[in-house]
Amino acid sequence: MSQSPDPRRWKALAVIALAQFMVIMDTSIIGVALPEIQTDLGFSPEGLSWVFNAYVVAFGGLLLLGGRLTDLLGAKRMFAAGWAVLLAGSLGAGLAESTTVEIVSRGIQGAGAALIAPSALTLLMMLFGNQPKELMKAFAVYGAAAPAGGTAGVFLGGVITEWISWPWVFYVNVPIALMVLALIPSLMPSAPARRGSIDLAGAATATAGLALTVFGIVRAPAEGWGASETLLTIGGGVPLLAAFVAIQAGRREPLMRLSILRTPNLAAANVAQLLLGAAWIPMWFFLNLYLQQVLGYGAFEGGAALLPMTAAIMLLMVVVAPRVIARFGPKAPTVAGLVLLAAGLAVMSLVRPDGSFVLDVLPASLLAAGGMALAFIPSLGTAISSARPEEGGLAAGIVNTSYQVGSALGLAAMTALATSQGADGIGDVGALTDGYSAAFLGAAGVAVVGAVLAALLLRTPPAPAEAEQTGEPVEERELVAA
């Protein structure tokens, strides 16, 4: 029997969506500010990349631990802890007067995000899990917050850097974090802490292994895939990940129960999320570069040019995608969305050195936005709802890790491809366009692979009429569809 819905759920959802917005925004808002940060703090060109990578590496490396802590200590507690950590890191990054403090503070921000992301999804399930139709809408709002955060980061980063000063790209988090911390006690549902141990060895090997591997891959296009630094970094990360798997197999209370990956649709949905991130993030990254370095847009204009795509994603995710999922289940829109994303990227690969926003960017970006909107929600919802309720935090940590690792892998691979085709020819708009075009086409190929794997691996839940005949609860089918 369904429990009565929580009257606070929609206000709480707004805070949860804000969390997703901020976590994604913090990866993009610093891009325009990097030159001024480099000048003021004295970063070397190589060291400057750590301002971005420290956040991404800490975020991706600590997500599994964040999921486990959420399951043991409660989502409400970890959500609040994550915002407190993000607040501390943001203050440190803005006040930093040395490169070391800046990098450490960015890592602290990433650690806070790794606590926020899985606990936010667990809270969403606690609030809406017993209301399957509302759950689809909740996932839609949550999903729409991600592209909005990415675009807002570029836009706000340009405005703040140009008209205020670079520390404010970090200080902007402070009042928001304080507001959220004040709202959490009254809005978020509580759950008692569960007895259980924290697998410290598993946490250490997973975090270090993911951090080294992701960092090695992110840096490989700049350092070279055959460079000793790349080989040593990735060569150190892979054995640590293997050790993590071995530790999990031998523990009674592992950080990640390996058998969870055998849960129907969970692994398949995570593969879809990984490849979705590997296709979408390179598109977003190189589209920014095409707008600024080829079409000559400034930071403010470039951010504004992405607003139609962002608005389309938000509208489609909130209004259209839930209805499509309710009608067809999760598999069909996931596959169709990845195909549509591939088509948009293929069209985008036709960009010209003397192109225009209206002809070369807008149609392709809207097509890709439609694909992202269709594929993101059902694959995310399937990954979360396939797990047992007591492992919601773990499932949220896994799917967030999948998307972040996919994003890093995809961006690194497409950067290498773009560079090989001329994207390192700064000032040569023809060479730059060739490189960016190659990256868009490569990302389209990734989306096609994702569509094929989703079609092969995702299982279709029974239709409502069939569920009634077999005795399966319709609510359970709708929950998986969400």
C-alpha positions in Angstrom: 0.0 0.0 0.0 1.3 3.5 -0.9 2.3 5.8 1.8 0.7 9.3 1.8 3.0 11.8 0.0 5.2 14.1 1.9 3.6 17.6 1.8 7.1 19.1 1.7 8.2 17.1 -1.3 8.0 19.8 -4.1 9.9 22.4 -2.0 12.4 19.8 -1.1 12.8 18.9 -4.8 13.6 22.5 -5.6 16.5 22.3 -3.1 17.6 18.9 -4.5 17.6 20.3 -8.1 19.6 23.3 -6.8 22.2 20.8 -5.5 22.5 19.2 -8.9 22.7 22.6 -10.5 25.5 23.7 -8.2 27.5 20.5 -8.5 27.6 20.8 -12.3 28.0 24.6 -12.3 31.1 24.3 -10.2 32.8 22.2 -13.0 32.2 24.9 -15.6 32.1 28.3 -13.9 35.9 28.6 -13.6 36.7 28.2 -17.3 36.6 31.8 -18.2 38.3 32.8 -14.9 41.4 30.6 -15.4 43.6 33.2 -17.1 43.1 35.7 -14.2 43.6 33.0 -11.6 46.9 32.0 -13.3 48.1 35.6 -13.3 47.1 36.4 -9.7 48.3 33.2 -8.1 51.3 32.4 -10.4 50.2 29.1 -11.8 52.4 27.4 -14.4 50.5 26.3 -17.6 50.7 22.7 -16.4 49.7 23.5 -12.9 46.7 25.6 -13.9 44.9 22.4 -15.1 44.7 21.3 -11.5 42.2 24.0 -10.7 39.8 22.1 -12.9 41.0 18.6 -12.4 41.3 18.7 -8.6 37.5 19.2 -8.4 36.7 16.5 -11.0 39.1 13.9 -9.6 37.9 14.4 -6.0 34.3 14.3 -7.1 34.6 11.2 -9.2 36.9 9.4 -6.8 34.8 9.9 -3.7 31.3 9.2 -5.1 31.2 5.5 -4.1 32.2 6.4 -0.5 29.6 9.2 -0.5 27.0 6.6 -1.5 28.0 4.2 1.2 28.0 6.9 3.9 24.5 8.0 2.7 23.2 4.5 3.2 24.8 4.1 6.6 24.4 7.5 8.2 21.3 8.8 6.4 20.8 10.9 3.3 19.7 14.0 5.2 22.9 14.1 7.3 25.2 13.5 4.4 23.4 16.1 2.2 24.0 18.7 5.0 27.6 17.5 5.4 28.2 17.8 1.7 27.0 21.4 1.6 29.1 22.3 4.6 32.2 20.8 3.0 31.4 22.6 -0.3 31.0 25.9 1.6 34.4 25.5 3.2 36.1 24.6 -0.1 34.4 27.6 -1.8 35.7 30.0 0.8 39.2 28.6 0.7 39.3 28.8 -3.2 38.1 32.4 -3.2 40.5 33.5 -0.4 43.5 31.5 -1.7 46.7 33.4 -2.1 48.8 30.5 -3.3 48.6 27.7 -5.8 48.6 25.0 -3.2 45.7 26.5 -1.2 43.7 26.9 -4.4 44.2 23.3 -5.6 43.4 21.9 -2.1 40.3 24.0 -1.8 39.1 22.9 -5.2 39.6 19.3 -4.1 37.5 20.0 -1.0 34.8 21.4 -3.2 34.8 18.2 -5.2 34.6 16.1 -1.9 31.6 18.1 -0.9 30.0 17.4 -4.3 30.7 13.7 -3.9 28.6 13.7 -0.7 25.9 15.9 -2.1 25.2 14.0 -5.4 24.3 10.5 -4.1 22.5 11.8 -1.0 20.4 14.2 -3.2 19.2 11.3 -5.4 18.5 9.2 -2.3 16.4 12.0 -0.8 14.5 12.3 -4.1 13.7 8.6 -3.9 12.6 8.9 -0.3 10.3 11.8 -1.2 8.8 10.4 -4.4 9.5 6.7 -4.5 6.0 5.8 -3.4 4.4 8.0 -6.0 5.6 6.5 -9.4 4.0 9.1 -11.6 5.4 12.0 -9.6 8.7 10.3 -9.5 9.1 10.7 -13.2 8.4 14.4 -12.9 10.9 14.7 -10.0 13.6 12.9 -12.1 12.8 15.3 -15.0 13.3 18.4 -12.8 16.5 16.9 -11.3 17.8 16.0 -14.8 17.1 19.4 -16.2 19.2 21.1 -13.5 22.4 19.5 -14.9 22.5 21.2 -18.3 21.2 24.4 -16.8 24.1 24.3 -14.3 26.7 23.7 -17.0 25.4 26.6 -19.2 24.9 28.9 -16.2 28.5 28.2 -15.1 29.9 29.4 -18.5 27.5 32.4 -18.5 28.1 33.5 -14.9 31.8 32.8 -15.1 32.1 35.3 -17.9 29.9 37.9 -16.2 31.6 37.6 -12.8 35.1 37.6 -14.2 34.5 40.5 -16.5 32.6 42.8 -14.1 33.5 41.7 -10.6 36.6 39.5 -9.9 37.6 35.8 -10.2 37.2 35.0 -6.4 33.5 35.5 -6.8 33.1 32.5 -9.1 33.7 30.6 -5.8 32.0 33.0 -3.4 28.8 32.7 -5.3 28.4 29.2 -3.6 28.5 30.7 -0.1 25.1 32.3 0.3 23.5 29.4 -1.6 25.1 26.9 0.7 24.0 28.8 3.8 20.4 29.0 2.5 20.3 25.3 1.8 21.8 24.4 5.2 19.1 26.5 6.8 16.3 24.7 4.8 17.5 21.1 5.2 16.2 20.6 8.8 12.6 21.5 7.9 12.4 20.2 4.3 14.3 16.9 4.1 13.0 13.6 5.4 15.0 11.8 8.0 16.1 8.2 8.2 17.7 6.5 11.1 21.4 5.6 10.9 22.0 1.9 10.1 24.5 -0.3 11.8 27.4 -1.3 9.6 31.1 -0.8 9.0 32.8 1.5 6.6 35.1 -0.4 4.3 38.2 1.9 4.7 40.4 -0.2 2.5 37.8 -0.4 -0.2 37.2 3.4 0.1 41.0 4.1 -0.1 41.6 1.8 -3.2 38.4 3.0 -5.0 39.2 6.7 -4.4 42.9 6.5 -5.2 42.3 4.2 -8.2 39.5 6.3 -9.7 41.4 9.5 -9.0 44.7 8.3 -10.6 43.0 6.7 -13.6 40.7 9.7 -14.3 43.5 12.2 -13.8 45.8 10.2 -16.1 43.1 10.1 -18.8 42.2 13.8 -18.4 45.9 14.8 -18.7 46.8 12.3 -21.4 45.9 14.6 -24.4 48.2 17.3 -23.1 51.1 15.1 -21.9 50.8 12.4 -24.6 49.3 8.9 -24.2 52.8 7.3 -24.3 54.4 9.8 -21.9 55.9 8.4 -18.7 53.7 10.5 -16.5 50.5 9.2 -18.3 51.7 5.6 -18.1 52.7 5.8 -14.5 49.5 7.5 -13.4 47.1 5.2 -15.2 49.4 2.2 -14.5 49.0 3.1 -10.8 45.3 3.5 -10.9 44.3 0.3 -12.7 46.0 -2.0 -10.1 44.3 -0.1 -7.3 40.9 -0.6 -9.0 41.7 -4.3 -9.3 42.6 -4.4 -5.6 39.3 -2.6 -4.8 37.3 -5.4 -6.7 39.3 -8.1 -4.8 38.6 -6.4 -1.4 34.9 -6.1 -2.2 34.7 -9.8 -3.1 36.2 -10.8 0.3 34.3 -8.5 2.7 31.1 -9.2 4.6 30.1 -5.5 4.4 31.8 -4.1 1.3 31.8 -0.5 0.1 30.1 -1.8 -3.0 28.3 -5.2 -3.1 29.6 -6.6 -6.5 26.4 -8.6 -7.0 24.5 -5.3 -7.2 25.7 -5.1 -10.8 23.7 -8.3 -11.6 20.5 -6.5 -10.7 18.3 -6.4 -13.8 18.9 -3.3 -15.8 21.2 -1.6 -13.3 24.4 -2.4 -15.1 22.8 -1.6 -18.5 21.5 1.7 -17.3 24.9 2.6 -15.9 26.5 1.8 -19.3 24.0 4.1 -20.9 24.8 6.9 -18.5 28.6 6.4 -19.0 28.3 6.6 -22.8 25.8 9.5 -22.6 28.3 11.5 -20.6 31.1 10.5 -23.0 29.1 11.9 -25.9 27.5 14.9 -24.3 30.3 16.6 -22.4 32.7 16.7 -25.4 30.0 18.2 -27.4 29.4 20.9 -24.8 33.1 21.5 -24.4 34.0 21.9 -28.1 30.8 23.8 -28.9 32.0 26.4 -26.4 35.4 26.5 -28.2 33.8 26.8 -31.7 31.7 29.7 -30.6 34.6 31.6 -29.0 37.6 30.6 -31.1 36.0 30.3 -34.6 32.9 32.5 -34.5 34.6 35.1 -32.3 32.1 35.2 -29.5 33.1 36.6 -26.2 32.6 34.7 -22.9 29.3 36.5 -22.3 28.0 35.9 -25.9 29.2 32.3 -25.9 27.2 31.6 -22.7 24.2 33.3 -24.1 24.4 31.3 -27.3 24.0 28.1 -25.3 20.7 29.3 -23.7 18.4 28.0 -26.4 19.8 24.5 -26.1 19.6 24.7 -22.3 16.0 25.9 -22.4 15.1 23.2 -24.9 16.6 20.5 -22.6 14.8 21.8 -19.5 11.4 22.1 -21.3 11.7 18.6 -22.9 12.9 16.9 -19.7 10.2 18.4 -17.6 7.2 18.4 -20.0 7.8 15.8 -22.7 10.2 13.1 -21.4 8.0 11.9 -18.5 5.0 11.4 -20.8 7.1 9.5 -23.3 8.5 7.3 -20.5 5.0 6.7 -19.1 3.8 5.7 -22.6 6.7 3.6 -23.8 8.7 2.6 -20.7 12.4 3.4 -20.1 14.1 1.4 -22.9 12.6 3.0 -26.0 13.3 6.6 -25.0 16.8 5.8 -23.9 17.7 4.2 -27.2 15.8 6.9 -29.2 17.5 9.6 -27.2 21.0 8.3 -27.9 20.2 8.0 -31.6 18.8 11.5 -31.7 21.9 12.8 -29.8 24.1 11.0 -32.4 22.2 12.7 -35.2 22.6 16.1 -33.7 26.3 15.6 -33.2 26.6 14.4 -36.8 24.9 17.5 -38.1 27.1 19.6 -35.8 30.2 18.0 -37.3 29.3 20.0 -40.5 30.3 23.3 -38.9 32.2 25.7 -41.1 35.1 28.1 -40.5 32.9 31.0 -41.8 29.7 29.6 -40.3 26.9 31.2 -38.3 25.1 30.5 -35.1 21.7 30.2 -36.8 22.8 27.7 -39.5 25.7 25.8 -38.0 24.9 25.7 -34.3 21.3 26.2 -33.4 19.6 23.4 -35.4 22.2 20.7 -34.4 22.3 21.8 -30.8 18.5 21.6 -30.5 18.5 18.2 -32.0 21.2 17.0 -29.6 19.2 18.6 -26.7 16.2 16.5 -27.6 18.3 13.4 -27.5 19.9 14.2 -24.2 16.4 15.0 -22.7 15.0 11.7 -23.8 17.9 9.5 -22.8 19.1 11.0 -19.5 16.0 10.6 -17.3 15.0 7.0 -18.1 18.6 5.7 -17.8 19.1 7.6 -14.5 15.8 6.5 -13.1 16.4 2.9 -14.1 19.8 2.9 -12.5 18.4 4.2 -9.2 15.1 2.4 -8.9 16.6 -1.0 -9.9 18.5 -1.3 -6.6 17.1 -2.3 -3.2 15.8 0.7 -1.2 18.5 0.3 1.5 21.1 0.5 -1.3 19.8 3.7 -2.9 22.8 5.7 -1.9 25.2 3.1 -3.4 23.1 3.0 -6.6 23.2 6.8 -6.8 27.0 6.8 -6.2 27.5 4.2 -8.9 25.4 6.1 -11.5 27.1 9.4 -10.7 30.5 7.8 -11.0 29.5 6.2 -14.3 28.5 9.6 -15.8 31.5 11.4 -14.4 34.0 8.8 -15.5 32.3 8.6 -18.9 32.6 12.4 -19.2 36.3 12.3 -18.4 37.0 9.4 -20.8 34.9 10.9 -23.6 36.5 14.4 -23.2 40.0 13.0 -23.1 39.5 10.8 -26.2 37.7 13.5 -28.2 40.4 16.1 -27.2 43.1 13.7 -28.5 41.0 13.2 -31.7 40.4 16.9 -32.2 44.1 17.7 -31.6 45.2 15.2 -34.2 42.9 16.9 -36.7 44.1 20.5 -36.1 42.4 21.7 -32.9 45.8 22.8 -31.6 46.2 25.4 -34.4 45.3 28.4 -32.3 44.4 31.3 -34.6 43.9 29.1 -37.7 40.1 28.9 -37.9 40.2 26.3 -40.6 42.3 23.9 -38.6 40.3 24.6 -35.5 37.1 23.8 -37.3 38.5 20.6 -38.7 39.5 19.5 -35.2 36.2 20.4 -33.6 34.3 18.8 -36.4 36.2 15.5 -35.8 35.4 15.7 -32.1 31.7 16.1 -32.8 31.8 13.2 -35.2 33.7 11.0 -32.7 31.1 11.9 -30.0 28.3 10.9 -32.4 30.0 7.5 -32.7 30.0 7.1 -29.0 26.3 7.9 -28.8 25.6 5.3 -31.5 27.5 2.7 -29.5 25.4 3.7 -26.5 22.2 3.3 -28.4 23.2 -0.2 -29.7 24.2 -1.4 -26.2 21.0 0.1 -24.6 18.9 -1.7 -27.2 20.7 -5.0 -26.5 21.0 -4.8 -22.7 18.1 -3.0 -21.3 15.1 -5.1 -20.5 11.6 -3.9 -21.2 9.2 -4.1 -18.2 5.8 -5.6 -18.8 3.0 -3.3 -19.9 0.3 -2.4 -17.3 -2.3 -4.9 -18.7 0.3 -7.7 -18.8 1.4 -6.8 -15.3 -2.2 -7.1 -14.0 -2.5 -10.6 -15.7 0.8 -11.8 -14.2 0.1 -10.3 -10.8 3.0 -7.8 -10.9 2.2 -4.6 -9.1 1.7 -1.8 -11.7 3.4 0.7 -9.3 6.6 -1.4 -9.5 6.5 -1.4 -13.3 6.0 2.4 -13.3 8.8 2.9 -10.8 11.3 1.1 -13.0 9.9 3.1 -16.0 10.6 6.3 -14.0 
